[in-house]
C-alpha cells in the first residue's frame, strides 16, 4: 500500500445490527415473535462484499432512495501505516485489553442500503449493491480517538441529518470485539463496524441521486461521496 492512495478494505467487512440502545428498544417487542422468540445473545452481523467498496469522493449509482447511514469501522492489524502505533502500545486502553485481534485503527464508512422492512434478514440485494460502502481515505490510529465519547455526523447537501454518539452503543468497541471473537476469528485486514443508529421512530436518513453525503467525526479523516442516477 502506498500512502498517496485512498484507503480501501483488504479483508472482509462485517456490519453489526441492533448495537445502539434506541434501536434495540424499538425492536425489543418483536424479538419475542416467531421465528426468534427471544432477543439475540450474540452480536448480529452481516457482510459487506468487495463490490460495495468505494473510495472517498466516489459517485455511487442508485435507482431510488437509499438509507445513508454512517458507521465507524475497527480495522484489524495488518496495515503498514498503522502498525507502528499498535506495536508501540499507543492504542486505546479498552482495545489493548483485547488480546486478539489487535486493532490497527479506525475509519469512517458510509453504510448504504435500500430501505427494507426486515432488519433481521435483510437480503443481499439491499445492502450489497455496487459502491454501497464508501470509505474514508485513511485509517486513524486509535490513540487519536476517544471512542467512548465519539460522535459521528452525517450531512446531506450540507444539512445535518443525523448525529450518532458511541456512548449509546449496546456493546462498546472492546465488548463487541470480545463477543465476536468468541465464535469467529477476525483476520488481518478485516473491518468490524460498530453499527449505525436509527432516527426517532426507527427510520434512517434518506438520500437520492444528486445528493452529496458528508460523514465526519472529531479526529478522523472525513468521508464525502455523492449519489448519481443508476443507468437504466
Secondary structure, DSSP 8 states (H G I E B T S, - for coil): --TTS----SS-EEEEES-BHHHHHHHGGGGGSTTT-S--SS-EEEEE-GGGEE-TT-EEEESS-EEEEEEEEEEES--HHHHHHHHTT-S-HHHHT--SS-EEEEEEEEEEE---S-SSS--HHHH-STT-EEE-SS-B-GGG--GGG-EEEEEETTEEEEEEEGGGBSS-HHHHHHHHHTT----TT-EEE------GGG---EE-TT-EEEEEETTS--EEEEEEE---
